[in-house]
Amino acid sequence: MRESDYQFIRDLVYERSRINLGPDKRELVTARLGKRLRAMQLASISDYCSFLRTPGAKDEVANLIDVISTNHTYFFRESHHFEYLQTKILPEFAGRRRAECWPDLKVWSAASSSGEEPYSLAVTIAETLPALAADWAWHIDATDISHNVLDRARAAIYNEEGVVGHVPPLLVAKYFQRGFGPQEGKYRVKPVLQEHVTFSYLNLIDGPFRFSQPYHLILCRNVMIYFDRPTQEELIGKLAGQLVPGGYLLVGHSESLTSIRHSLTMVGPAIYRRSLSVKP
Ligand SMILES: C[S@@+](CC[C@H](N)C(=O)[O-])C[C@H]1O[C@@H](n2cnc3c(N)ncnc32)[C@H](O)[C@@H]1O
């Protein structure tokens, strides 16, 4: 890829997603663009860049972000977060909910990729909440910038290795349907979990969030790592403002917030909390 084309792609990706592609990512980007060239039957990356400069290329920019962004994820990734949810957050919330007359439990998986993270949350909540607050309704909003991963998440069908390699066998049996015939080797999340999760498009860097209610818990994991510091700072501020007082924010373990300014309190590894004394 020509240096000028790489610069153009870098600037466009940064402008639309704030994903910060360093000079070392040139080969990776070249390889990933191959998919778009084949799909569009274009001969070169220069032709692709020329197309992206045309007024009709808006949808293609979304496809570009799709192929550039790293969607790697798996069930119960950073499992310590799910243990903390089960043993600390949910018991505490069940007590507060009664005392403070909370409505539904609301959870947000921001940058949910192909769904493994929100479905792991759903398994954890379905396993824990009935014993603590059987009548408490709960819902998970899951969002991502990539339409491609959102489609996969809504389909909720996963390869055997992805499921049996990461989900305990009893929970696989309880919450997944095993495919047969042409679906041999695939597992589908059962409707009993799917009905609690809604997937939608959201670009985390686009203006202020417009949610009608605050969240009790937000997971924003393994996406800030691609953003520069000012973007991270702005995002953390927006996420903190979206939490109920005493609500929790979980970030990826490699995404320490130590070097950025924020209003949250660290209560565990990659676990942050909004102050209890702020008004929602
Ligand atoms: C590495 S995955 C992390 C998935 C999951 N949170 C986890 O920790 O396993 C990063 C996800 O962030 C999404 N993403 C990247 N930039 C984004 C943005 N500006 N707004 C929303 N999602 C974004 C990507 O599409 C990708 O699915």
The ligand as an ORCA input file, in Angstrom:
! r2SCAN-3c Opt
* xyz 0 1
  C     -11.685     -6.564     21.024
  S     -13.421     -6.359     20.905
  C     -13.881     -6.431     22.629
  C     -15.134     -7.244     22.848
  C     -15.513     -7.436     24.331
  N     -15.807     -6.190     24.973
  C     -14.417     -8.164     25.071
  O     -13.764     -7.568     25.924
  O     -14.194     -9.361     24.791
  C     -13.516     -4.605     20.552
  C     -14.868     -4.187     19.946
  O     -14.940     -2.758     19.962
  C     -15.666     -2.340     18.826
  N     -15.370     -0.919     18.578
  C     -14.226     -0.365     18.086
  N     -14.358      0.971     17.995
  C     -15.599      1.281     18.479
  C     -16.318      2.499     18.644
  N     -15.785      3.682     18.310
  N     -17.575      2.430     19.153
  C     -18.126      1.230     19.479
  N     -17.494      0.049     19.338
  C     -16.245      0.072     18.846
  C     -15.179     -3.286     17.736
  O     -16.090     -3.355     16.658
  C     -15.047     -4.614     18.508
  O     -16.197     -5.404     18.375
*
